[in-house]
């Protein structure tokens, strides 16, 4: 009979670094799928399950146990700023006008964006991993857009998304289309086989059609920005004349659509001229102007702590958001929160530009495609955020995480995937060596 001294004790399982990262990436894939695809909207019975909280808990556990302390200590600067923004918003909760709403907004909404940005930046270390996550995201947006156009659920003539979350509102749907359009174009350029190219090209066409059907002026502005960015990145800088030619053709078709749709033309004209006859505005421009002024006034009256995250629509007397991510964040979190938010976006913008100077950018075509796609998508968000309240949604923080991860991937990639270590050394002699090696038979290399 074994005594207490000799009885074996329980030893928790020890995971190797590779196993831990695999589990963490699987959790990240599951979280991304649940957020963008939302199966509870189409599968009966799932709506009763708290999938959002479950996926958030999975992502949090993956962040705690799936990353090593050394990795968490070497955080990119933009993630440190994002963490400071989370701390700042937590501090504002006790001073909020409605503490319960502030707690709900910070803990159950914004914190998930922080977690997902950290997960992507710390776990995604390979191009194929980023490709899989981006595919889940852009395919979900493309499918929801296609299904929304097919079902054609409208209200007062405007197309609404079939989802019950971020892709339902016409303005949010169109802005998400603008952000994901360049990534969809990257998949088209990287696709092998005629069928895949046709599917991605068809998705791009349906996305543009959906932006028109939503009658979203903010979405049209964001889409125009992302198209110009795509022309510059993929067409001019990427030396793809077909992209430039396609953009010209697309512009001609767009002008034809506007001419043949007078109501839409008047809708766009109202951006400059205000609430004109036939725009279907119904005072929304004037209401948004008033909300913008209220958010700015609230920010200046509560400059340090704001009125509390998620509290602006409660206190303005209209139960409406500010339709401006920057001014609403300043009103709800104070100017420190706005400064941290802007600093995070600026750092992400600088980092995606810095990717072009890294060795992996020149050696791997996929890195060049995703860099162009993320740069164009970020440009669309920077403008689109001026017309929508998105500061607590997750999709901008997905983008921040992608940019951080892509920078690390490009920084650790080999300068030339087909060259040996000696070929990577600078100098004219090295170039002559590379040329001589190229001319040698394969069996002598």
N, C-alpha and C positions, 0 to 999 in steps of 0.2 A: 504493500500500500504506500503510495507516494505521500510524503510529508509536505507541509506547506513550503519548506525550504527548497525542496526539489521539484515542486510542481511547476510546469512551464508557464510562463507568463505570455499574455497576448502581445504580439508585435504587429503594429499597423503596417499595412503594405507600403512598400517603398517604390515610388515610380521613378523611372529614369527620366532624364531631361526630355528625350525624344517622345516618350509616352505622355508626359505631362503636356507638352506642346501640342501633341496630336489631339488629346482630349479637349484642350482649351480651344483649339481651332474648330473642332466639331461643335462645341458649345456656341462659338461665335457664328458658325454657319447656321445653326438652328435659330439663334436669336435674329439674325438677318432675315431668314426665311419667314419667321413668324411676324416680324415687323412689317415687311413689305408685301407679303402675299396674303396675310390675314385669313387663314383658312376658316376661322370662326364665322366669317361673313357669308360663306357659301355652304358649309357643312352643318346640317341641323344638329343641335345639341351642344356644339362646341362653344357657342356664345355664352353658355352658363359656366364655362370654365374660365378661371382668371388667367388666361394664357399670357397676358401682358405682364402680370406680376411673376408668373412662373418663369417666363423667358428672362425677365430682369434679374430674378434670383439666380438663374443659371449663369448669366453673364457675370454677375458679381462674384459668384463662387469661382468661375473660371479665371477672373482677374486676380483673386486672392491666392488660389492654390495652383493656378496654371502658369504663373510667372514667378521667376526667382526674385528675391529681394534685390540682387545686384542689378537686374534688369529694370526694376521699378525705380532704382536710384538714378539711373542714367536716362532720365526723361528728356525728350526734346523740349525746347523752350516754349513752344506753343502749347504743349500739354501742361507745363507748369503754370502758364497763364490761365489755362482752362480750369485747372485745379483751384487756383486763387479765385476765379470767378465763382466756382461752386461754394467755396468757403465764404465769400462775400455775401452770396445770396442766402446762405444758411444763417448768417449773422442778422440779416434783415427780418427773419421770420418773427422773432419776439416783438418787433416794433411795427409789424404790418397792421393795416386797417382790419383785415380779416385773416387771422393767424392760421385758421384751418385751411383756407384756400392757398395761402402762401406755402404752408407745409406740403400740401398735395402737389403743388406746382414744382417745387424744388426737389422733393424726395422721389415722387412717383413719375415725374416727367423729365426734368432737366438732368437729374443725376444719371439717368440711363444714357443720355447723350455723352456724358463724361465717361462712363464706364465703357461704352462702345468705342469711343475714340482711343482710350487707353488700350483696350484689347487689340484693336487693329494695329496700332503702332508698335505694341510689344510682342505680338504673336505672329503677325504676317511677315515672313522673312523671305518668301519666294514669289516669283512672278505668277506662278500657277495658282497660288493661294489667293492672291489679289484678283486674278482673273475670275476665279470661282465666285468670290464675293460680289464682284462687280456684275457678273452675269446674273446672279440672283436678284440683284437690285434692278438692273436695267430691264431684264426680262419681265419682272413684275410690273414695272411702270408701263412697259410696252403692252403687256397683256391687258392690264386694267384699262389702258387707253383704248385699245381695240374693242374690248367688251363694252366699254362705256359708249363708244360711237355706235356699236351694233345695237345695243339696247336702247340708246338714245333717250335716256331719262332726263327731261328738261324741266326747268321752272322759269317761267316768264321768258321762254325762248333760249335760255342758257343751258348748255350741257353740264350735267353733274356726273361725277364718277360713281361707279357701282359700289365702291367701298364705303365703309361707315367711319372712316378715320381721315387721315391726312390727304388722301387722294379723292375725297368726295367733293369738297368745295371747288367751284370752277377756278378761282384764283390760285388756290394751292395746287390743284391738278396741273394747271398750265405752267406754273413756276417749276414744279417737279419735272415736267416735260422738258422745259428749257435747260434744266441742270443735267438731265440724263441724255439729252439729244446728242451731245458730242461723244459721250461714252458709247452710245448705240452706233454712232458713226465709226468709232474705233473698232468695234466688233465687226462692222461691215468690211472695213479695210483689212482686218486680220482674218476674215472668214476664208475657208478653203472649200471650194465646191460651189456650183451654181445655185443649188437649192438654198444653202445658207445665206448666200449673198442676196437672193431674192427675198428671203424672209426678213433680213435686217433692213433692206431697202424699203420693203413694204411697211415695216414698223416705223421708219423715219417719216414716210408719207402720211401714215395715219396719225402720228404725233402732231405733225403740222396741221392737219385737218382738225384735230381735236382742239388745238389752240384757237383756231378760228371759231369753232362751234361753241366754245366757252364764252365768247365775247368778252374775254378778260383783257382789259387794257394793260394792266400790269404784266400779265403773262405774255402779251404781244411784245412789250418793250424788252422783257427778259429774253424772249425767243430771238428778237432781232439782234440783241447783243451776242447771244451764243452763236448765231449763224455767222455774224461777222468775225467772231473769234475763231470759228471752225475754218472759215475761208483763209484766214491768216495762218493758222497753225497747220492745218492739213493740206491746204492748197498751195499757198505762196511759200511758206517756210519749208513745208514738206515736199515741195516740187511735184505736186500732183495736179497737172493742168485739168484733169477731168473734174476735180472738185470745183475749181474755179468756173469751168464751163457749166457744170451742174448748178452752181449757185446762180449764174446768170439766167439759166433757163428757169430755175425756181423763182427768181425774181420776176421774170416775165409772166409766169403762171400766177404768181401772187397778185400782180397788178391786175391781171384779168379777173381774178376772183373778187378783188375789191371793186372793180368797175361793175361787175355783174351782180354785186351784192351791195346796193346803195345803203342799206341799213348798217352794214358793217363799216362802210366808209364814214358814215356820219358818227358812228360809235368811236372810231379812231380820231376823227376830227374834234370830238368833244374833249380829248386830252388837252388840246391847246385852247379851244374856245369855250370850254365849260359846258354847262347843261343846255345844249341846243336842242331844237325840236327834232324828234326822230331818233335821238341817241339812246332812248330807253334807259336813261340815267336815273330818273325818278328821284332826283335830289341826292344821289349817292356821292357825287363829287363834292357838293357843298357839305354834306355830312362828314365826309372824310377830311375835308379841310378843317372843319370844326374839331374833329377828333385829334387831328395832328396838332392843332393849336393848344388843345387841352392837355395833350401829352407833354408838349414842350413846357407849358405853364406849370404842370404838376412837377416836372423834373426840377424846375428852378425853385419851386416852393419846398421841395424835399430833396435837396441836392446830394446828401450823403447816403441815406438809407432808403430813399424812395418811399412808396406807400405799400410795398410788399409785392412779391412776385404773384402774378395772376390776379391782382387787385384792381387794375385800371378799369376793366369793364364793369366792376362792381361799383366803383366810386364815381364814374362819369355820368351816371344817371340814365344811360342808354343801353347798358349791357352789350356794348360793342367794343371790340379791340381797336387799337389805334391804327391798324393797317400799315404800320411802319415798325420794323423790328428794332431799329436804333432808338427812336424816341420813346417807344413803349418800354424798352429795357431801362432807359434813363429814368422814366417816370416810376417804374416799379422797383428798381434796384439802386437808383441814384447814379450820379455821374461816375463813381468808381467802377460800377458794373459795366457801364457803357464803354469806358476806357479799356477795361480788360477784354471786353468782347471785340472791340475794334482792333486791339493789339493782337489778339489771337488770329483774326482774319488777315491782318497785315503780315504777320509772321508766316502764316500758311502760304500766302501769295508769294512772299520772298523765297520760301523754301521750294515751291514748285518751279520757280524760275531758276533756282540754284541747281535743280536736278539736271539741267542742260549742260552743266559744267562737269558733271561726274562721269567716270569712265563707263559705267553701265549704260548711260544714255546713248553713247556712240556705238556700243557693241551689241545691244539688244533692241530689236525693232519693237517688241512689246512694250518696253519701258518708254520708248519715244511715243508710242500711241497713247498709253495711259497718261503720260505727262501732259500731252496736248489735250486729252479729254478732260482731265481734272482741272487744268488751267482754264479751259473754256467754261466748264461747269461752275467753277468758283467765280468767274467773271459774271456769269448769269445770276448767281446767287447774290453777289454784292449789289447788283442793281435791283433784282427782284425783291430783296429784303426791304427796300425802301417803300414797297407797296403792299407788304403782307407782314403779319405778325408771326414770325417763324423762330423766334429766339429760344423757345422751349421745345421745339420739335427736334427729332433726332437726325434728320437727313443732313443738316449742315455739319454736324459733328462726325458723321460717317465720313464726310469729305475731308475733314481735318485729319482724321485717323489715316485715311488712304494716302494723303500727301506725306505725312510723317513716315509711313511704312515704305512708300515708294522711294523716298529720299535715302533711307537706310539700305534698301535693296540695290539702288543704283550706286551707292557709295561703296558697297562691298563686292559689286560685280567686277569681273576681270575686264581690263581695258580692251582686250581683244580675245574673244572666246576661242578663236582658232589659232592663237599664237602661244608660244611657250613663254616661260618666264624671261628668257633673255631678250625676246622680241619686244617686251614691254618697256625696256629701258630706253630713255630718250637718246637722241643723237643721230647724226647722219650715218655713222657706221652701222647703227642698229637698223636703219632703214635699208641699207645696202644688204645687210644680212637677211632681212625679211624678204627682200626681192630675190636674192639668190636661193633662199629656201623655197620660195614659191616655184622657182624654175626647176627644182630638183624633182626627180621621180618620187612617187608616193612612198615606195619602199625604202628610200634613203632618208626620208624626213624623220 
